[in-house]
Amino acid sequence: ERVSEIPDQYRRLVELSPDGIFITREGRIVFLNPAAIRLFGASSALQVMGRSPLDFFPADRRADIRDRVAQLIAGHSVPTLEETIIGMDGSVTDVEISGALYEHPRDRALLAVMRDITQRKRTETALRESEERLMPAFAAAQEGVWDWNLETGAVVYSQRWVEMLGYA
Protein backbone atom coordinates (compact mmCIF):
# COMPACT_ATOMS: atom_id res chain seq x y z
CA GLU A 1 0.00 0.00 0.00
CA ARG A 2 1.12 3.52 -0.62
CA VAL A 3 1.05 6.02 2.24
CA SER A 4 -2.13 7.62 0.87
CA GLU A 5 -3.83 4.19 1.00
CA ILE A 6 -3.24 3.62 4.73
CA PRO A 7 -6.56 3.03 6.49
CA ASP A 8 -7.70 6.03 8.52
CA GLN A 9 -7.48 4.31 11.92
CA TYR A 10 -3.81 3.43 11.33
CA ARG A 11 -3.00 6.88 9.99
CA ARG A 12 -4.55 8.36 13.17
CA LEU A 13 -2.29 6.18 15.34
CA VAL A 14 0.76 7.46 13.49
CA GLU A 15 -0.46 11.05 13.78
CA LEU A 16 -0.95 10.67 17.56
CA SER A 17 2.47 9.13 18.16
CA PRO A 18 4.66 11.19 20.49
CA ASP A 19 7.64 10.02 18.42
CA GLY A 20 8.48 11.61 15.10
CA ILE A 21 7.76 9.26 12.21
CA PHE A 22 8.70 9.95 8.62
CA ILE A 23 8.93 7.99 5.39
CA THR A 24 11.40 8.58 2.60
CA ARG A 25 11.39 7.40 -0.99
CA GLU A 26 14.42 7.85 -3.21
CA GLY A 27 16.08 10.00 -0.55
CA ARG A 28 13.18 12.45 -0.12
CA ILE A 29 10.65 12.79 2.69
CA VAL A 30 7.19 11.82 1.43
CA PHE A 31 5.30 11.56 4.71
CA LEU A 32 5.74 12.78 8.28
CA ASN A 33 3.59 12.95 11.37
CA PRO A 34 3.03 16.03 13.57
CA ALA A 35 5.78 15.01 16.03
CA ALA A 36 8.30 14.84 13.17
CA ILE A 37 7.14 18.25 11.93
CA ARG A 38 7.91 19.66 15.40
CA LEU A 39 11.27 17.88 15.64
CA PHE A 40 12.25 19.26 12.23
CA GLY A 41 11.39 22.76 13.50
CA ALA A 42 8.73 23.30 10.85
CA SER A 43 5.22 24.64 11.14
CA SER A 44 3.74 22.40 8.44
CA ALA A 45 4.49 19.16 6.59
CA LEU A 46 4.75 21.11 3.33
CA GLN A 47 7.94 22.79 4.58
CA VAL A 48 9.60 19.38 4.97
CA MET A 49 8.07 17.24 2.20
CA GLY A 50 10.43 16.64 -0.70
CA ARG A 51 13.55 17.47 1.31
CA SER A 52 16.31 15.05 2.11
CA PRO A 53 16.37 13.97 5.77
CA LEU A 54 20.12 14.60 5.64
CA ASP A 55 19.34 18.34 5.49
CA PHE A 56 18.44 18.14 9.18
CA PHE A 57 21.66 16.54 10.42
CA PRO A 58 25.01 18.22 11.04
CA ALA A 59 27.23 18.02 7.95
CA ASP A 60 29.86 15.93 9.74
CA ARG A 61 27.28 13.18 10.50
CA ARG A 62 25.79 12.83 7.01
CA ALA A 63 28.30 10.29 5.66
CA ASP A 64 27.63 7.94 8.59
CA ILE A 65 23.89 8.32 8.13
CA ARG A 66 24.22 7.60 4.39
CA ASP A 67 26.10 4.40 5.31
CA ARG A 68 23.31 3.35 7.67
CA VAL A 69 20.69 4.00 5.00
CA ALA A 70 22.70 1.90 2.53
CA GLN A 71 22.78 -0.94 5.08
CA LEU A 72 19.00 -0.73 5.49
CA ILE A 73 18.47 -0.76 1.73
CA ALA A 74 20.77 -3.80 1.50
CA GLY A 75 18.43 -5.58 3.91
CA HIS A 76 20.58 -5.36 7.02
CA SER A 77 19.22 -4.25 10.36
CA VAL A 78 20.92 -1.30 11.99
CA PRO A 79 20.87 -0.47 15.70
CA THR A 80 19.09 2.54 17.13
CA LEU A 81 21.41 5.51 17.18
CA GLU A 82 21.64 8.80 19.04
CA GLU A 83 21.98 11.84 16.80
CA THR A 84 21.44 15.58 16.85
CA ILE A 85 19.05 17.20 14.41
CA ILE A 86 18.95 20.85 13.46
CA GLY A 87 15.48 22.19 12.83
CA MET A 88 14.43 24.65 10.16
CA ASP A 89 13.84 27.12 13.00
CA GLY A 90 17.44 26.66 14.25
CA SER A 91 16.44 24.39 17.13
CA VAL A 92 18.90 21.67 18.11
CA THR A 93 17.39 18.44 19.38
CA ASP A 94 19.01 15.23 20.57
CA VAL A 95 17.14 12.26 19.16
CA GLU A 96 17.25 8.52 19.22
CA ILE A 97 16.53 7.32 15.69
CA SER A 98 15.76 3.93 14.24
CA GLY A 99 14.88 2.90 10.74
CA ALA A 100 13.39 0.07 8.74
CA LEU A 101 13.05 -0.81 5.09
CA TYR A 102 9.51 -1.13 3.77
CA GLU A 103 9.22 -3.26 0.65
CA HIS A 104 6.10 -3.97 -1.34
CA PRO A 105 5.86 -5.24 -4.91
CA ARG A 106 4.97 -1.73 -6.09
CA ASP A 107 6.87 0.31 -3.54
CA ARG A 108 10.08 0.63 -1.56
CA ALA A 109 10.55 3.18 1.19
CA LEU A 110 12.42 3.80 4.42
CA LEU A 111 10.62 4.37 7.70
CA ALA A 112 12.35 6.35 10.42
CA VAL A 113 11.22 6.88 14.01
CA MET A 114 12.77 9.68 16.08
CA ARG A 115 12.38 10.14 19.82
CA ASP A 116 13.36 13.39 21.51
CA ILE A 117 15.98 12.52 24.15
CA THR A 118 17.16 16.07 24.85
CA GLN A 119 15.95 16.04 28.47
CA ARG A 120 17.47 12.61 29.09
CA LYS A 121 20.82 13.81 27.73
CA ARG A 122 20.69 16.89 29.97
CA THR A 123 19.92 14.71 32.99
CA GLU A 124 22.79 12.35 32.14
CA THR A 125 25.17 15.30 31.80
CA ALA A 126 24.04 16.79 35.13
CA LEU A 127 24.46 13.42 36.86
CA ARG A 128 27.94 12.93 35.40
CA GLU A 129 28.97 16.46 36.45
CA SER A 130 27.60 15.86 39.95
CA GLU A 131 29.56 12.61 40.24
CA GLU A 132 32.72 14.36 39.01
CA ARG A 133 32.34 16.99 41.76
CA LEU A 134 31.44 14.47 44.47
CA MET A 135 34.26 11.97 43.92
CA PRO A 136 37.13 14.38 44.74
CA ALA A 137 35.22 15.52 47.84
CA PHE A 138 34.97 11.94 49.13
CA ALA A 139 38.63 11.33 48.32
CA ALA A 140 39.74 14.50 50.12
CA ALA A 141 37.59 13.78 53.16
CA GLN A 142 39.08 10.29 53.47
CA GLU A 143 35.60 8.95 54.15
CA GLY A 144 34.66 5.38 53.39
CA VAL A 145 31.30 4.98 51.71
CA TRP A 146 29.23 2.07 50.51
CA ASP A 147 25.96 1.62 48.70
CA TRP A 148 23.60 -1.31 49.18
CA ASN A 149 20.82 -1.86 46.63
CA LEU A 150 18.06 -3.47 48.71
CA GLU A 151 16.21 -4.67 45.61
CA THR A 152 19.13 -6.56 44.05
CA GLY A 153 21.32 -7.12 47.12
CA ALA A 154 24.31 -5.64 45.27
CA VAL A 155 26.78 -3.73 47.45
CA VAL A 156 29.41 -1.31 46.16
CA TYR A 157 32.25 -0.15 48.43
CA SER A 158 34.55 2.82 47.92
CA GLN A 159 38.28 2.13 47.87
CA ARG A 160 38.67 4.02 51.19
CA TRP A 161 36.01 1.83 52.87
CA VAL A 162 37.92 -1.29 51.78
CA GLU A 163 41.18 0.19 53.12
CA MET A 164 39.51 1.10 56.44
CA LEU A 165 38.56 -2.56 56.86
CA GLY A 166 42.21 -3.50 56.32
CA TYR A 167 41.92 -4.90 52.80
CA ALA A 168 44.08 -4.02 49.81
N, C-alpha and C positions, 0 to 999 in steps of 0.2 A: 504494500500500500504506500502511496505517496503521503506526505505530511498532510496535504489538504483532505485526504480520505480517512483520516483518523476519526473514529467515532467520537461524538461530542463528549461522552462521559470520560473517555480517556484523555482527551484534549484538556478538559477541565482539571483533571488530576495534575497534569503537567503544569498548567497555568497556576495552580495553587501551591506548587512545590516551593518550599523555602530555599531550595538550592537552584542555582542558575543552570538551565538546561538549554543547549543549543545544538543544532544539526548543521553540518557542512556537507556540501556537495562540490566536488572539483575545487576544493580550497576556498569556497565562499560560504558565508553563513546564509542559510535559507530559512531557518526557523529559530526562534528563541522565545523563552517564556519571560514573564515580567521580572522574575528575580535576576535573570541574565541581563535584561535591559538595565536594571539598576547597577549590577556589578560592572557593566561596561560603561557606566556613567552617562547613559543616554536617557532621553526623555521619551523616546518611542522606538519601536522595532525598526521603523523605516530608516532611522539613522545608522543602524548596524547592518541591516540586511544587505547582502552583496559584498560586504567587506571580508577580508581575510581575518581569521581569528588572530593571526600572528601580529596584526596591527596593534593589538592590545597588550602585547608582552614586551618587556625591555629588549632592545636590539641584541644584547649579548646572550639572550636565552633562546632566540628564535631557531638557531641551528639545532639545538638539542630537542626542541619541540618538533621541528621537521623530522628528525630522526625517529621520534616516538610515533608520529603519524605514519611514517613509512612502515614501522613495525606493525602497527595496527592494520594497515592496508594489506600487509603481507600475511595477515592472519594470526599474528602473535599477540598474546596478551601483554599488556604493559602495566606496571604497578601504579597505584595512585601516587601523585607527585604534588609537592608543595611549590607553588609559583607565586609571583607577584604580577598583578595586572594593572595596567594604567588606563583609567577610564577616559572617555572623550571629554569629560569635564575636568580632567587633571587629577582625579582621585586616584590614590594608590591603595590597592586592596590585596592582602595576602589571601590566597585561595588554595584549597586542596582540589585537584582536578583529576578526573578519571575519564577514560574514553572507551568506546566500543565501536566495532565495525558493524554496520547494518547492511546486510546483503539480501536482495530480493531479485528474482529473475529480471525485473524491469528497472531495478534501482540499486544504487550503492551509495551509502552515505556514512558519515562519522557522527556519532553521538558523543557529546561531552557534557559532563556534570561538574559544576563548580560549587564549592561550599566556601563561604566566607569564614576564614579562620583568623582574621585580624585580631580579635579580642583574645583568642587563645594564645597567639604569638606574643601579644603584649604581656599576658599573664605569665607565660613561660620566661620571658625576659626579666620581668620583675622578680620572679622567684629565683632565677639564676643570680641576679644582682644581689638579692638579699642574702643568699647563701655565700656569695663571695665576700660580703661584708661581715657575716657572722663567723665564718671559719677563722679568720685571723684573730677575732676577739676571743674565741674559745682557746686558741693556741696561746695567746698572750696571757690569758687568765690562768693557764695551767689547770683548768678544770676538766675533770673526766665526765663525759656524758654518755648516755646510752638511750636507745629508743626501742621500745617493745611494742610490736604490733599485736594487739590482743586478738584480732581476728585470725591472723595467720600463725601467730606464735613466733614469728621471726624477731630476732633481737640483733641490733647493730650497736657496736661499742666503738667509742672514739679511741684513737691510739693512746691518749693520755689515761683513759680509764683502764685499759689493758696494762699499762705500765704501773699504775697505782696498785693493781692487784699482784704485781711482781712478775708479770709475763713479758716476754720479749715481743 
